[in-house]
Amino acid sequence: MSEPHSSPQPRIPENTPLSGKIGETDGANAAYKHTGNPEVTNHAASAAHASIATDCATQPNTNHSDNPAPAEPISPETYRQELLDTFALSPLAIEHVALSEALGRICAQDIYARFPVPPFTNSAMDGYAVCSEQFRGGGPWDCQVDGDRAAGSIGSDHLESTDGASGSEESNDSDGSPNPNCPNTGSIPTPAPDTGYSAVELHPSTESSAKGNSPIRVCRIMTGAVLPEWADAVVKVEDTNAPSGPSQAPQQVRIFAPPHAGLNVRRRGESIEIGQLVIPCGQQLNAQRLSALASVGYADVPVRRRPRIAVIATGDELCAPGQELGLGQIPDSNSVQLAGLIRELGGEPLCQRVGDNPNELAEALSIDADLIITSGGVSMGAFDPIKHHGLRHGWQFRKVTMQPGKPQGYGWAGTSGRTPVVCLPGNPVSVLVSFCLFVRPIIDALFARMPTAMDSDSGCQYARAEIGWRSPAGRRQFVPVQLRYSNGIATICPSHVGGSGSHLVTGLAGADALAVVPEECCTVNPGDELRILRISPL
């Protein structure tokens, strides 16, 4: 569980718009800016405070009786910043895990390369290592094969460099061991420069071969094998008369294509050098990033502890997925959706389902977790347990100018009474939209993670509407859409014929993103350009 702390809280810029290009104006964006302390008491809560003053006095950050109730609904940006400011979450603890266990985890430190990639200059092809200066005039060239190198072994190599070394790799190549002077943080050692290929003076024997007095001498080499020190190019086997596939090295080979320095050669460190940044702090580790960490010398990685996130779905009408439905019952799809979204972000979901019973809800809220998410019971219903419990304990409820997801709320609970609680509406599309806008930034704060694409102007995307639809005046609309590309142009189409209706859960199956229609726009026309928010962060 994370406690409030005094260090700076990761914040999303207050003037970052969530709306798309269509209908945006400077004046509209200015109206979304957070201009002071959040207003945190609505009319219903104010009426309840008089009878529950004792209860509220024991709750953290809930004594706001001096603040006026909000006169109007608030923008999504204002509500999101209110949550972040109120909770002021500390980043979770750091732990080290093996790469094999780190998929989906959040990197907790900047990671720098211990090895160069590749760690030595090597062949990019199966073929013959050569010194390109020996190939003069017109071909083909008949060559004597004086060595054989496979990946992982220098093998036999009878050609000599100018210093008399036999079969050695370039002197400035890494020996493959980690650099002990390259920590994850702090100063980074400067590696010795790799100038490319050794400048080798030809021996008299090879000088005469260039004049045609004796055969050019080459070394058979396999892909990934260390390039001989005297060589600067590799002629692929297809450009020779040698057989491909498993075979003994021939004594002689005819080369048909003239080589040049650097041909089919992978230089040491050409991908990344020792000390270069590989994975930045806050990045989620996928299979490709774990592979990169292994390639630069790591067996484990520092990550943030997985947050324990409780999911409490409320409602007497809910039953377990797959269960036979009685009259008036529906499957609990919200718990499944929220658990999946939490896992995608690197968290550990703890799911519960409770009926419309305040005592049952109070028991479920007494859980050891870093964050609690509830679904349902935040609107105007007579049997909404979340609002009944919240108003008695100083929780705050808001109306946000968005569709779907207008009713929202938050408070504190848990075993210590200091676990943040985010109250989402009960309809599945509202749950998805609210999670993306309000819960994801809170989880990002727990991970001390860089803002997700939806929270960054540099990461936002735009697409053109394939069809038109209506949008409610005065509320920002978030429509689940299918994202398609044709000739490099992104287009979107609502994933359900019903558009953004909060109950249209089956339409989410085909949704890749949320299309954002700004408040001042009542009609989307085919061809209009809208901002889109990717649903999955991966």
C-alpha positions as CSV (number, residue, x, y, z in Angstrom):
1,M,0.0,0.0,0.0
2,S,1.3,3.4,-0.9
3,E,1.3,6.3,1.5
4,P,1.1,10.0,0.6
5,H,4.5,11.6,0.4
6,S,6.1,15.0,-0.1
7,S,8.0,14.4,-3.3
8,P,6.7,15.8,-6.5
9,Q,3.8,13.9,-8.0
10,P,3.9,13.0,-11.7
11,R,1.3,15.3,-13.2
12,I,-0.3,15.5,-16.6
13,P,-0.2,19.0,-18.0
14,E,-3.3,20.9,-17.0
15,N,-3.8,22.3,-20.5
16,T,-3.5,18.9,-22.3
17,P,-6.7,18.5,-24.2
18,L,-8.5,15.2,-24.5
19,S,-10.6,16.3,-27.5
20,G,-9.7,15.9,-31.2
21,K,-8.8,18.4,-33.8
22,I,-12.4,18.9,-34.9
23,G,-13.9,21.9,-33.1
24,E,-10.9,22.8,-30.9
25,T,-10.3,26.4,-30.0
26,D,-7.9,28.1,-27.6
27,G,-10.9,29.3,-25.6
28,A,-12.3,25.9,-25.3
29,N,-9.0,24.4,-24.1
30,A,-8.5,27.3,-21.6
31,A,-11.9,26.4,-20.0
32,Y,-10.4,23.0,-19.1
33,K,-7.5,24.3,-17.1
34,H,-7.3,23.6,-13.4
35,T,-7.3,27.0,-11.8
36,G,-7.1,26.3,-8.1
37,N,-7.9,23.8,-5.3
38,P,-10.4,21.2,-6.5
39,E,-14.0,21.7,-5.4
40,V,-14.6,18.5,-3.5
41,T,-18.1,18.6,-2.0
42,N,-21.4,18.3,-3.8
43,H,-24.9,19.2,-2.5
44,A,-25.8,15.7,-1.3
45,A,-22.5,15.3,0.6
46,S,-22.9,18.7,2.3
47,A,-26.3,17.7,3.6
48,A,-24.9,14.4,4.9
49,H,-21.8,16.0,6.6
50,A,-23.8,17.4,9.5
51,S,-24.8,14.0,10.7
52,I,-21.5,12.2,10.1
53,A,-19.0,14.7,11.2
54,T,-17.4,12.2,13.6
55,D,-17.0,9.7,10.8
56,C,-15.5,12.2,8.4
57,A,-13.0,13.5,11.0
58,T,-11.3,10.1,11.0
59,Q,-10.9,9.9,7.2
60,P,-7.8,11.4,5.4
61,N,-8.2,14.3,3.1
62,T,-12.0,14.5,3.5
63,N,-12.5,17.5,5.7
64,H,-13.5,20.0,3.0
65,S,-16.5,21.6,4.6
66,D,-15.0,25.1,3.9
67,N,-15.0,24.5,0.1
68,P,-18.1,25.4,-1.9
69,A,-20.0,22.7,-3.9
70,P,-19.2,22.8,-7.6
71,A,-21.9,24.8,-9.4
72,E,-21.4,23.0,-12.7
73,P,-20.1,19.7,-14.0
74,I,-16.3,19.6,-14.4
75,S,-14.2,18.7,-17.4
76,P,-12.3,15.3,-17.7
77,E,-9.0,17.1,-17.2
78,T,-10.1,18.8,-14.1
79,Y,-11.4,15.6,-12.5
80,R,-8.3,13.7,-13.4
81,Q,-6.0,16.3,-11.9
82,E,-8.2,16.3,-8.8
83,L,-7.7,12.6,-8.3
84,L,-3.9,12.9,-8.7
85,D,-3.7,15.8,-6.4
86,T,-5.9,14.3,-3.7
87,F,-4.2,10.9,-3.7
88,A,-0.6,12.1,-4.1
89,L,0.6,8.6,-4.5
90,S,4.2,7.4,-3.9
91,P,5.9,5.1,-6.4
92,L,5.9,1.5,-5.4
93,A,9.1,-0.3,-4.1
94,I,11.8,-1.6,-6.5
95,E,12.6,-5.3,-6.8
96,H,14.8,-7.4,-9.0
97,V,13.4,-10.2,-11.1
98,A,14.8,-12.6,-13.7
99,L,14.2,-11.7,-17.3
100,S,12.1,-14.9,-17.6
101,E,9.7,-13.5,-15.0
102,A,9.8,-9.8,-16.1
103,L,7.3,-9.8,-19.0
104,G,4.8,-7.0,-18.5
105,R,6.6,-5.5,-15.6
106,I,7.6,-1.9,-15.3
107,C,11.3,-1.0,-15.5
108,A,12.3,0.9,-12.4
109,Q,15.6,2.4,-13.5
110,D,17.3,3.5,-16.7
111,I,19.2,0.5,-18.0
112,Y,22.5,1.0,-19.9
113,A,24.4,-1.5,-22.1
114,R,27.1,-3.6,-20.4
115,F,28.0,-5.2,-23.7
116,P,28.3,-3.7,-27.2
117,V,26.0,-5.2,-29.8
118,P,27.4,-7.0,-31.6
119,P,30.1,-7.8,-29.1
120,F,32.7,-8.3,-31.8
121,T,33.1,-7.7,-35.5
122,N,31.6,-10.7,-37.3
123,S,30.3,-12.1,-40.6
124,A,26.8,-11.3,-41.8
125,M,26.9,-14.2,-44.3
126,D,28.1,-17.7,-44.9
127,G,31.0,-17.3,-47.3
128,Y,34.6,-16.4,-47.4
129,A,36.5,-13.7,-45.4
130,V,38.8,-11.7,-47.7
131,C,41.0,-8.7,-47.8
132,S,39.4,-6.6,-50.4
133,E,42.6,-4.9,-51.5
134,Q,43.8,-8.1,-53.0
135,F,41.0,-8.2,-55.6
136,R,42.3,-6.1,-58.4
137,G,41.5,-6.1,-62.1
138,G,38.7,-8.2,-63.5
139,G,37.5,-11.5,-62.1
140,P,36.9,-14.2,-61.5
141,W,39.6,-14.8,-58.9
142,D,41.0,-18.2,-57.9
143,C,41.7,-18.3,-54.1
144,Q,43.4,-20.6,-51.7
145,V,41.3,-21.5,-48.6
146,D,43.6,-21.3,-45.6
147,G,41.1,-21.4,-42.7
148,D,37.6,-22.3,-41.5
149,R,35.6,-20.4,-38.9
150,A,32.2,-21.3,-37.4
151,A,30.0,-19.1,-35.1
152,G,31.1,-19.5,-31.5
153,S,34.7,-20.6,-32.4
154,I,37.6,-18.9,-34.1
155,G,38.5,-22.3,-35.6
156,S,41.5,-22.8,-37.8
157,D,43.1,-19.8,-39.5
158,H,46.6,-19.9,-40.9
159,L,46.8,-16.4,-42.3
160,E,49.0,-14.0,-40.3
161,S,48.5,-10.3,-39.5
162,T,51.4,-7.8,-39.5
163,D,52.1,-8.5,-35.8
164,G,52.4,-12.2,-36.3
165,A,49.2,-13.1,-34.4
166,S,47.3,-16.1,-35.8
167,G,43.6,-16.3,-36.0
168,S,43.0,-13.4,-33.6
169,E,40.1,-11.0,-33.6
170,E,40.4,-7.2,-33.7
171,S,42.3,-5.9,-30.7
172,N,39.6,-3.4,-29.7
173,D,36.8,-6.0,-29.7
174,S,35.2,-6.9,-26.4
175,D,36.0,-10.3,-24.8
176,G,32.3,-10.8,-24.1
177,S,32.4,-10.2,-20.3
178,P,30.3,-7.5,-18.7
179,N,31.9,-4.2,-18.0
180,P,32.0,-3.9,-14.2
181,N,32.4,-0.1,-14.5
182,C,29.1,0.4,-16.2
183,P,26.4,0.7,-13.5
184,N,22.7,1.4,-14.3
185,T,23.0,4.9,-13.0
186,G,25.7,7.5,-12.6
187,S,28.7,8.1,-14.8
188,I,29.1,5.9,-17.9
189,P,32.5,4.8,-19.0
190,T,33.6,5.7,-22.5
191,P,34.5,2.6,-24.5
192,A,37.5,2.5,-26.8
193,P,36.6,3.6,-30.2
194,D,36.1,1.0,-32.9
195,T,37.8,2.4,-36.0
196,G,36.4,-0.3,-38.2
197,Y,38.7,-2.7,-39.9
198,S,42.4,-3.3,-39.2
199,A,44.8,-1.6,-41.5
200,V,46.9,-4.6,-42.6
201,E,50.0,-4.4,-44.7
202,L,50.1,-7.2,-47.2
203,H,53.0,-9.7,-46.7
204,P,55.1,-10.4,-49.7
205,S,53.2,-13.6,-50.4
206,T,49.9,-11.7,-50.6
207,E,51.4,-8.8,-52.5
208,S,52.5,-11.2,-55.2
209,S,49.1,-12.9,-55.2
210,A,47.5,-9.5,-56.0
211,K,49.8,-9.4,-59.1
212,G,48.7,-12.9,-60.1
213,N,52.0,-14.7,-59.1
214,S,50.2,-16.8,-56.4
215,P,46.6,-17.5,-55.4
216,I,44.7,-15.1,-53.1
217,R,44.3,-16.6,-49.7
218,V,40.9,-16.6,-48.0
219,C,39.2,-18.1,-45.0
220,R,35.8,-19.9,-45.1
221,I,33.5,-18.3,-42.5
222,M,30.0,-18.8,-41.2
223,T,27.4,-16.3,-40.2
224,G,28.1,-14.8,-36.8
225,A,31.7,-16.0,-36.7
226,V,34.5,-13.6,-35.6
227,L,36.0,-11.9,-38.6
228,P,39.7,-12.5,-38.9
229,E,41.9,-9.5,-38.1
230,W,43.3,-9.3,-41.5
231,A,40.0,-9.4,-43.3
232,D,37.7,-6.5,-44.1
233,A,34.9,-8.2,-46.2
234,V,33.0,-11.4,-46.7
235,V,32.0,-12.8,-50.0
236,K,28.8,-14.8,-49.7
237,V,29.0,-18.4,-50.8
238,E,26.5,-17.8,-53.6
239,D,29.1,-15.6,-55.3
240,T,31.6,-18.5,-55.4
241,N,31.8,-22.0,-57.0
242,A,31.9,-23.6,-53.5
243,P,28.9,-25.8,-52.4
244,S,26.5,-24.4,-49.9
245,G,25.2,-26.3,-46.9
246,P,27.1,-28.9,-44.8
247,S,30.4,-29.6,-46.4
248,Q,34.1,-29.7,-45.9
249,A,36.1,-26.5,-46.6
250,P,37.5,-26.7,-50.1
251,Q,41.2,-26.2,-50.7
252,Q,40.5,-23.7,-53.4
253,V,37.5,-21.5,-54.3
254,R,36.7,-19.3,-57.3
255,I,35.1,-15.8,-56.4
256,F,33.0,-14.2,-59.1
257,A,31.9,-10.9,-57.4
258,P,34.5,-8.2,-56.5
259,P,34.4,-7.4,-52.7
260,H,34.7,-4.0,-51.1
261,A,35.6,-3.1,-47.5
262,G,32.7,-3.6,-45.2
263,L,30.8,-6.1,-47.5
264,N,28.7,-8.5,-45.4
265,V,30.4,-7.4,-42.2
266,R,28.7,-6.5,-38.9
267,R,31.0,-4.2,-36.9
268,R,31.4,-4.4,-33.2
269,G,29.0,-2.0,-31.4
270,E,27.2,-0.8,-34.6
271,S,23.9,-1.5,-33.0
272,I,24.7,-0.2,-29.5
273,E,27.9,0.7,-27.6
274,I,28.7,0.1,-24.0
275,G,27.1,2.8,-21.8
276,Q,24.2,3.6,-24.2
277,L,20.7,3.7,-22.8
278,V,18.7,0.6,-23.7
279,I,15.5,0.8,-21.6
280,P,14.3,4.0,-19.9
281,C,12.8,4.0,-16.5
282,G,9.1,3.6,-16.5
283,Q,8.8,1.5,-19.7
284,Q,6.8,-1.7,-19.7
285,L,8.9,-4.7,-20.6
286,N,7.6,-6.7,-23.6
287,A,9.4,-9.7,-25.3
288,Q,11.5,-7.5,-27.6
289,R,12.8,-5.3,-24.7
290,L,13.6,-8.4,-22.6
291,S,15.6,-9.8,-25.5
292,A,17.5,-6.5,-25.8
293,L,18.4,-6.6,-22.1
294,A,19.7,-10.1,-22.5
295,S,21.8,-9.0,-25.5
296,V,23.5,-6.3,-23.5
297,G,24.5,-8.4,-20.5
298,Y,21.6,-8.6,-18.1
299,A,20.1,-11.7,-16.4
300,D,17.7,-9.8,-14.2
301,V,16.1,-6.3,-14.2
302,P,14.9,-3.8,-11.6
303,V,11.2,-3.4,-11.7
304,R,8.4,-1.8,-9.6
305,R,6.4,-4.1,-7.4
306,R,3.1,-5.1,-8.9
307,P,0.3,-3.0,-7.4
308,R,-2.4,-5.0,-5.7
309,I,-5.6,-3.5,-7.2
310,A,-9.0,-4.5,-5.7
311,V,-11.9,-4.6,-8.1
312,I,-15.4,-4.5,-6.5
313,A,-18.3,-5.0,-8.8
314,T,-21.6,-4.0,-7.1
315,G,-25.2,-4.9,-7.8
316,D,-27.8,-7.6,-6.9
317,E,-28.3,-8.3,-10.6
318,L,-24.7,-9.5,-11.2
319,C,-23.9,-13.2,-11.4
320,A,-20.7,-15.1,-12.3
321,P,-19.7,-15.4,-16.0
322,G,-21.0,-18.6,-17.4
323,Q,-23.7,-19.1,-14.8
324,E,-27.3,-19.6,-15.8
325,L,-29.2,-16.3,-15.7
326,G,-32.3,-15.8,-13.6
327,L,-34.9,-13.2,-14.4
328,G,-33.3,-9.7,-14.0
329,Q,-29.8,-11.0,-13.8
330,I,-26.8,-10.2,-16.0
331,P,-23.2,-11.6,-16.2
332,D,-20.6,-9.7,-14.3
333,S,-18.5,-8.5,-17.3
334,N,-17.0,-5.5,-15.5
335,S,-14.8,-7.6,-13.2
336,V,-13.4,-9.5,-16.2
337,Q,-12.8,-6.3,-18.1
338,L,-11.1,-4.4,-15.3
339,A,-9.0,-7.4,-14.3
340,G,-7.7,-7.6,-17.9
341,L,-7.0,-3.8,-18.1
342,I,-5.1,-4.0,-14.8
343,R,-3.0,-6.9,-15.9
344,E,-2.2,-5.1,-19.2
345,L,-0.7,-2.2,-17.2
346,G,1.3,-4.5,-15.0
347,G,-0.9,-4.8,-11.9
348,E,-2.4,-7.6,-9.9
349,P,-6.2,-7.6,-9.8
350,L,-8.1,-8.8,-6.7
351,C,-11.8,-9.2,-7.8
352,Q,-14.9,-9.3,-5.6
353,R,-18.6,-9.1,-6.3
354,V,-21.1,-7.7,-3.8
355,G,-24.8,-7.1,-3.9
356,D,-26.7,-3.9,-3.0
357,N,-25.9,-4.3,0.7
358,P,-24.0,-1.5,2.6
359,N,-22.6,-4.0,5.2
360,E,-21.4,-6.4,2.5
361,L,-19.7,-3.5,0.7
362,A,-18.1,-2.2,3.8
363,E,-16.5,-5.6,4.4
364,A,-15.3,-5.8,0.8
365,L,-13.7,-2.4,1.1
366,S,-11.6,-3.5,4.1
367,I,-8.9,-5.1,1.9
368,D,-5.2,-4.8,1.9
369,A,-4.5,-3.2,-1.5
370,D,-2.7,-0.3,-3.2
371,L,-5.8,0.9,-5.0
372,I,-9.5,0.0,-5.0
373,I,-11.8,0.3,-8.0
374,T,-15.6,0.0,-7.7
375,S,-18.1,-0.3,-10.5
376,G,-21.7,0.7,-10.3
377,G,-23.7,2.5,-7.7
378,V,-22.5,6.1,-8.3
379,S,-25.5,7.6,-10.0
380,M,-29.0,8.6,-8.8
381,G,-30.4,5.2,-7.9
382,A,-32.3,4.5,-4.7
383,F,-30.3,1.4,-4.0
384,D,-26.8,2.5,-4.9
385,P,-24.5,1.1,-2.1
386,I,-21.4,3.0,-3.2
387,K,-23.1,6.4,-2.8
388,H,-24.8,5.4,0.4
389,H,-21.4,4.3,1.9
390,G,-19.4,7.1,0.4
391,L,-21.6,10.0,1.6
392,R,-21.3,8.6,5.1
393,H,-17.5,8.5,4.9
394,G,-16.8,11.8,3.2
395,W,-16.3,10.5,-0.3
396,Q,-16.7,12.9,-3.2
397,F,-18.9,12.5,-6.2
398,R,-18.7,14.4,-9.4
399,K,-20.5,15.0,-12.7
400,V,-18.0,15.1,-15.5
401,T,-18.8,16.6,-18.9
402,M,-18.3,13.3,-20.9
403,Q,-20.4,10.7,-22.5
404,P,-20.4,7.9,-21.4
405,G,-19.2,8.1,-17.8
406,K,-20.8,11.3,-16.4
407,P,-21.1,10.1,-12.8
408,Q,-17.8,9.6,-11.0
409,G,-16.5,9.4,-7.4
410,Y,-13.6,8.8,-5.1
411,G,-12.6,8.3,-1.5
412,W,-10.5,6.3,0.9
413,A,-10.9,2.9,2.4
414,G,-8.8,-0.3,2.9
415,T,-7.5,-1.9,6.1
416,S,-5.8,1.4,7.2
417,G,-8.4,3.7,5.8
418,R,-5.8,5.2,3.5
419,T,-6.2,3.2,0.3
420,P,-7.5,5.3,-2.6
421,V,-10.9,4.3,-4.0
422,V,-12.0,5.3,-7.5
423,C,-15.7,4.8,-8.1
424,L,-16.7,4.1,-11.7
425,P,-20.2,3.8,-13.3
426,G,-21.6,0.4,-13.8
427,N,-22.2,0.2,-17.5
428,P,-19.3,-1.6,-19.3
429,V,-18.5,1.1,-21.9
430,S,-18.5,3.7,-19.2
431,V,-16.1,1.5,-17.2
432,L,-13.7,1.2,-20.1
433,V,-13.7,4.9,-20.9
434,S,-13.4,5.9,-17.2
435,F,-10.6,3.5,-16.6
436,C,-8.6,4.8,-19.6
437,L,-9.1,8.5,-18.6
438,F,-8.9,8.3,-14.8
439,V,-7.6,5.0,-13.4
440,R,-4.7,4.6,-15.8
441,P,-3.0,7.8,-14.8
442,I,-3.2,6.7,-11.1
443,I,-1.6,3.4,-11.9
444,D,1.1,5.3,-13.9
445,A,1.8,7.3,-10.8
446,L,2.3,4.1,-8.7
447,F,4.9,3.0,-11.3
448,A,6.5,6.4,-11.6
449,R,5.9,5.8,-15.2
450,M,6.0,8.1,-18.2
451,P,2.5,9.3,-19.3
452,T,0.7,6.9,-21.6
453,A,0.0,8.0,-25.2
454,M,-3.4,9.4,-24.4
455,D,-1.9,11.8,-21.9
456,S,0.8,13.1,-24.2
457,D,0.3,15.5,-27.1
458,S,3.3,13.8,-28.8
459,G,1.7,10.4,-28.6
460,C,-1.8,11.3,-29.8
461,Q,-3.1,10.1,-33.1
462,Y,-5.8,11.3,-35.5
463,A,-8.0,9.4,-37.9
464,R,-10.8,10.2,-40.3
465,A,-14.4,9.1,-39.7
466,E,-15.7,6.6,-42.3
467,I,-19.3,7.4,-41.3
468,G,-21.2,10.1,-39.5
469,W,-22.9,10.1,-36.1
470,R,-24.5,12.4,-33.5
471,S,-22.9,13.6,-30.3
472,P,-24.5,15.1,-27.2
473,A,-24.1,18.9,-26.9
474,G,-22.0,20.1,-24.0
475,R,-20.4,16.7,-23.3
476,R,-17.2,15.2,-24.7
477,Q,-18.0,11.9,-26.4
478,F,-15.8,8.9,-26.3
479,V,-16.8,6.3,-29.0
480,P,-15.4,2.8,-29.2
481,V,-14.1,2.5,-32.8
482,Q,-12.4,0.1,-35.1
483,L,-9.2,1.5,-36.5
484,R,-8.2,0.7,-40.0
485,Y,-5.4,1.8,-42.4
486,S,-5.6,2.1,-46.1
487,N,-2.8,3.6,-48.2
488,G,-1.2,5.0,-45.1
489,I,-4.4,6.8,-44.0
490,A,-6.0,5.9,-40.7
491,T,-9.8,5.7,-40.7
492,I,-12.3,4.8,-37.9
493,C,-15.8,3.4,-37.7
494,P,-17.8,2.9,-34.5
495,S,-17.5,-0.7,-33.3
496,H,-21.2,-0.9,-32.6
497,V,-24.1,0.5,-34.5
498,G,-25.3,2.1,-31.3
499,G,-22.3,4.3,-31.0
500,S,-21.1,5.2,-27.5
501,G,-24.1,3.8,-25.5
502,S,-22.8,2.9,-22.1
503,H,-24.5,-0.5,-22.1
504,L,-23.2,-1.8,-25.5
505,V,-20.6,-4.2,-24.1
506,T,-20.5,-6.5,-27.1
507,G,-19.3,-3.6,-29.3
508,L,-16.1,-3.5,-27.3
509,A,-15.0,-6.8,-28.8
510,G,-14.1,-5.0,-32.0
511,A,-12.8,-1.8,-30.6
512,D,-9.2,-0.8,-31.0
513,A,-9.5,2.8,-29.8
514,L,-11.8,5.6,-28.5
515,A,-12.7,8.4,-30.8
516,V,-12.9,11.7,-29.1
517,V,-15.7,14.2,-30.1
518,P,-15.3,17.6,-28.4
519,E,-18.2,19.2,-26.4
520,E,-19.0,21.8,-29.0
521,C,-19.5,19.3,-31.8
522,C,-23.0,17.8,-32.2
523,T,-22.5,16.1,-35.5
524,V,-19.6,14.0,-36.9
525,N,-19.5,13.9,-40.7
526,P,-17.8,11.4,-42.9
527,G,-14.2,12.6,-43.4
528,D,-14.0,14.6,-40.2
529,E,-10.6,14.2,-38.4
530,L,-10.9,13.1,-34.8
531,R,-8.4,12.4,-32.1
532,I,-8.2,8.7,-31.1
533,L,-7.0,7.1,-27.8
534,R,-5.5,3.6,-28.0
535,I,-7.3,1.3,-25.6
536,S,-4.4,-1.1,-25.1
537,P,-1.0,0.4,-23.9
538,L,1.0,-2.5,-25.3
